Amino acid sequence: MNFKILSDSSCDLDNKTIEEIGIDIINLKNIDENNEELPDDFSNQDLYREMREGKFFKTSQVTAYDYQVKLEEMAKCGSNIIVLALSSGLSGTYQNAYMAARKVSEKYKDIKIEVIDSLAASVGFGLITYYTALAAKNGMDFEKTVEFAKYLVANTAHIFTVFDLKYLYQGGRVSKTKAKISSVLNIIPILEVDDDGKLYVSEVIRGKNKAFKKMIEIISEKSTASGVDFVFPVHGDDKKILDPFIERLEEKGFKNHKSFEIGRTIACHVGPDMCGMGYLKEDIKEEFRKYIV
């Protein structure tokens, strides 16, 4: 591979997977209630624990300056660069990456830098990052990898649910009234990401089991994928919460799955009581498939 891939921490891939596919990661910042930045060694589990103790956190996008520093560091090695960024519908990270790339390209004129808006977050973004990097690792050239990444952006969907709306309320995603009603009546929202990369509530269900069933129904309606490619389930601080969801997935033919823990960036907004999945709307096209097996 004569180029490098830079993604960001909101893709929620674990360290083992990041190492396996050989990508660089730039971190979004997490800010506590005192507006102090959390250290890098503050783990997901630390965040979950403190959120359950009543603390709230927020995130800060990757700045254009931080991107510029990172891209210059990568450009000095003489490699072209593909940047995959958190959805522009959720953050200014993509715009900052784009501005930084223009500046670095002016300085390193022989280096090609392609910045791609994932229109995704968490494991939806992780799915795009994983397959893009896997194809590059297996010999796909720069231009074809850019084409493949854009295909994945158009072909990736997300679905998830949260069992406590207070974090979405805190982040301004739902009203205080809806959050209170949900806690009293055991109402659970099904959330998806639209074509502009923005979060929306697609269904409202009462009870976890019904929520899992509805999520599978929505996936089946919106995807023609056969299950040959990976889907990426995601959980908060309780991995076992995925068990009934994955059981239903496997019954529908989705045998290939990689489960991940939601990262600090997205957890700040949805809380530790959640589960969901990034999946493909269709099987990956044959022209790309030979690079991902």
N, C-alpha and C positions, 0 to 999 in steps of 0.2 A: 504494500500500500504506500503510494508516494504522496499521500495526503493524510491529514489528521482530522478527527471529529471532536468537536467541543459541544457538550450538552451542559445542562445546569441541574442543580440539586433537586429541582422540583419534579424530575422524571422518576424519582423514587426507586431506581434500581439499587440493589444492594452492592456492597463493595466487591464481593466475589464476582458478580456478573459484570460489573464495570471493568474489573481486571481481565476477565475472560475475553471481552469483546474489544478491549484496548482503546478506550476513549479517555479524553480529559473531561473533568467536571469543574464548573465554576459555581460557587455557592451563593445562593440568596441568603440574606441575613435574617436572623430571628431577633426580635426586640421584646424585652419583657415590659412589665407594667411601669417600671421606672425609666423607660426609654434607654435601657442599657442593652448592648448587643450580647447575645449569648455566645460563649466560647465554642470553638469547633468541636471540642470533646464533650459538649453537652448532648447526650444521646437522645434518641427517640424516646427511650424508656424514661429518661429524666423528665422530658417534656410531658409525656402522658401522665406521669405521677403528679407533677405540679399542676397540671390542668385539672386532674381529679381532686386536688386539694383546693380548687377554687381560683387558681391563677389563670390569667388570660395573656396571650402573646399575640404579636403581630409580625408581619414580615416586611422586609425592605428589598426592593428589586436590585438586581445587579446594575451598578452604575455604568455609564459609558466609559468613565475613566478606568474602572476595574476591568472592563472588557478590553479596553485598549492595551492595558498592561499585559493581560493574558495573551492577546492576539499577537502582540509584538514579540513576546517570548516564544510563541509557536512559529511565527514567521521567520525568526532568526535561524531556525533549523532548516529553512529552505523548502518546507512542505506547503502545499496548498491546504486550505482549511474549509471544512463545512461546519457551520455553527447551527445547532438546533436549539431553539429558544421556547420558553414557556409561552403559552397562548397570549397574543396581543389583546385578546378580549378579557384577560384577567390581570395583566401586568404590563408595565412599560419596559420590561426586560428586552423584548424583541427590538423595540425601537432603539434602545441603548446599544444593543449589539450591532444593529445596522449602522448607526452613526459611528461607532468605534471602528467597524470594518472599513468604512470609507476612508477614515483617517489613516489607518494602517496600510491600506492599499495604495494610498498616495506616496507613502514612504517606501514600501516594498512593492514596486511596480511589477515585478515578475511573479508575485504571489497572487494566486486566485483565492478569493474568499467569498463563499456563498453563505448568506444568512437566511435561514428558513424558519418561518413562523409555524410552529407545530400545531397551532390552534387547539392545543391539548394541554392537559396537566396530569400529574400523578402517573398512574400506570398506563393511561392512554398515551401520554408523552413517552413513557418508558418503552412501550411497544414500538413506537416509531424509532426511538433511539436504538433499541436493541437490534431490530432488523436492518436498519441502515448501517450500523456498525458491523454487523455480522456479514453483510454482503461485501462491504469494503474489505474486511479481513480476508474474505475468500476470493479476492481478486477483482472485484468490480471496479472499473475505472472511475475517475472523478466525475465526469459528466453523467455517466450512467447512474452513479450513486445519488447525485443531485436529483435526477429524474425519479429514481426509486423513492427517495425521501419524500418528494412532493406527492407521489402516488400514495404513499403510506398516510400522509396527512389527510388526503381526501378519502381514504379507505378505513380510517380508524374511528371508532365510536367509544363512548364511555357510558357507564351507568353505575350509580352507587346510591346508597341510602345511609342516613344517620339516625341514631336512636335517641339523640338529645339535641334539640334545636338551639340550645342556648349559645352555642359557638357561632352558628350561622346568624343568630340574632346579634351577637356582639360585633360581628363583622359587617352588619348591615344587609345581610342577604335575605332575612325574613323579619317581619315585624314582631314586636314584643308580644302582641296579642296572639299571633299564630304560634309562637314558641310556647306560651302558657297553655293554650288549647291543646297542643300536641302532647304535652306532658301529662295532662289530665285524662285525655281520651285515648292515649296510646296510638295517636296518629303518626304515621311515619311517611316522610316524603321520599319519592323516587326522583333523583336528580340526574340530568343528562347535560351534555355540552352541545350547543347548537353549531351551525355551520360557520358562525363568526367566532367560535371559540369562547362563547359566554355560557355561564352556568344558568340552568333554569329548572324549575320543578315541573316534571312531566306527569306525575301521578301522585295521589295521596292515598295511602293504604292504612288500614288499622291492623296492627299486629305484625310481628317479625316474619312468621311463616308465610303469611299472605304477601308480604313485601318481597320475600325471596321468590315466591311463585310468579309474581307480577314481573319482576326483573327478568326472569327466564323467558317469560312470554314476550316481553319487549325485545329482548335479544333475538329471539326466534323470528319475530316479525321484521326486524330491521337488518338481519344478516342472512345471506345465503351461504355463508362459509360452511364447509363440510366438517370442520374440526381437525383437519390435517395440520393447520398452523397453530402456533401457540396463542392462547389467551392469557391475560394477566390478571387474576383475582388480586384484591388488595384488602388488607385488614388493618385495624388499629392495634390496641394493646392486647387484644384477645384473639389469637389465631384460630381458636376453636370455633369462633363465630362463623367462620367460612365453611365449616363442615357440611351443614345442610344445603348451603348454596352450591358448593362444589358437587355434592351428590346429585343435585338436580341438573347441574351442567353436564355431568358425565352421562346421565340418562338421555340427554339431548344430543350426545355424540361428541361433546367437547372434551376429549380424553387428554389432549395435550395442554397442560396449563402450568404456569410458573407463578407461585404465590409470592407476594411481596408485602412488606410492612409499609404503611403510609409514612412518608418522611415528615420532617419537622415543618417544611414550608406549607404543605397543604393541611397537615394536622392542626396547625394554628387556627384554621378557618372552619374545619368540620368537627374537630374533637376526636378523642380516642375511640368513641363508640360508633364505629362505622364499618361498612364493607362495600365492596363494589368490584368493578372489572373494566379493563380496557380490552376491546375485541375488534376484530376485522369485519367489515361489512361484506366482504367476499374473499374467497381464497386468493392468495397472492398469484399474480399472473405468471404464466410459464416463462416469459422472457426474463423474469427476475428470480424464478425459483431455483435455478441451478446454483445460485450464489448463496443460498441460505440453508442448504441441506448439510 
